[in-house]
Amino acid sequence: MPAAQSPPLPPELAEKRDRLLDALRTLGRVAVAFSGGVDSAVVAKAAALACGEDAVAVTADSPSLASGELETASSVAAAIGIRHRVLRTNEFASPDYLANASDRCFHCKSELYDRLGERLSELNADAVVNGANADDVGDHRPGMRAASDRGVRSPLLECGVTKAEVRTLAKAWGLPVWDKPASPCLSSRIAYGVPVTEARVRRVDAAEAWLKERFDLRECRVRCEANDLARVEVPRPALPRVVGEAATVSEELRRLGFRYVTLDLEGFRSGSLNAALTPLTLTPPR
């Protein structure tokens, strides 16, 4: 039985897709900063279509990468048919990164883009592109400043492609991650002002993996607050089940190294730590 075909793209999105491909062609040989998530996967697919063998996907590997994400990136790159390289980054050597002020992401992305820039010749690339999309404008994303400072291009954003359109395009291209939940770096789970350490990100990683398996969740967050308090966020429909096993959850997370465990009754929401930011706590990139 033949595979079902995706419906044609809406005319506006088809036009954006064509602009995206044209924009990538004009860059020549491109290196895609590739996490394996849906945004960077769409850019990588577009780069493969537009540039062929002159496109390469590069995944940063460091302690802040959640378990399984590197393997996912490798399999997605193989499905796309793009060259894939893994680049070890060393943001944990930066005191500014470890201090975990509101500009932490600036220092992380600076490390990534600097390492990529140093290896352009080795990668046979002329330009670096990322997966920032049109919906990222206006959010607290200091990493975009790091990209701008280094001439990194954001073709989805430049072509006005929104997050919903990214997913539509990914589905039309048959990308396996078209509906993959966002998976930001593990350091983003640590409250601003609480120092980032390898022990803390490993603890968060293990706690989230345990919760997903225990409660069959696609996504959740374990936020590391001051005094190593774990603030657990799960989707609201899962709250009663987690409450029903509160003692087990607390015992497991304390075993992993958290001192206190609390369940956020508002449920899972992306970027909830940013709610604590005010104009006084927003640190401009240095």
Secondary structure as GFF3:
##gff-version 3
##sequence-region A 1 286
A	DSSP	alpha_helix	11	27	.	.	.	ID=ss1
A	DSSP	beta_strand	30	33	.	.	.	ID=ss2
A	DSSP	alpha_helix	38	51	.	.	.	ID=ss3
A	DSSP	three_ten_helix	52	54	.	.	.	ID=ss4
A	DSSP	beta_strand	55	61	.	.	.	ID=ss5
A	DSSP	alpha_helix	69	80	.	.	.	ID=ss6
A	DSSP	beta_strand	83	88	.	.	.	ID=ss7
A	DSSP	three_ten_helix	91	93	.	.	.	ID=ss8
A	DSSP	alpha_helix	95	99	.	.	.	ID=ss9
A	DSSP	alpha_helix	104	118	.	.	.	ID=ss10
A	DSSP	alpha_helix	120	123	.	.	.	ID=ss11
A	DSSP	beta_strand	127	129	.	.	.	ID=ss12
A	DSSP	three_ten_helix	134	136	.	.	.	ID=ss13
A	DSSP	alpha_helix	143	149	.	.	.	ID=ss14
A	DSSP	alpha_helix	155	158	.	.	.	ID=ss15
A	DSSP	alpha_helix	163	172	.	.	.	ID=ss16
A	DSSP	three_ten_helix	186	189	.	.	.	ID=ss17
A	DSSP	alpha_helix	198	215	.	.	.	ID=ss18
A	DSSP	beta_strand	221	225	.	.	.	ID=ss19
A	DSSP	three_ten_helix	226	228	.	.	.	ID=ss20
A	DSSP	beta_strand	229	233	.	.	.	ID=ss21
A	DSSP	three_ten_helix	236	238	.	.	.	ID=ss22
A	DSSP	alpha_helix	239	244	.	.	.	ID=ss23
A	DSSP	alpha_helix	246	255	.	.	.	ID=ss24
A	DSSP	beta_strand	260	263	.	.	.	ID=ss25
A	DSSP	three_ten_helix	272	276	.	.	.	ID=ss26
###
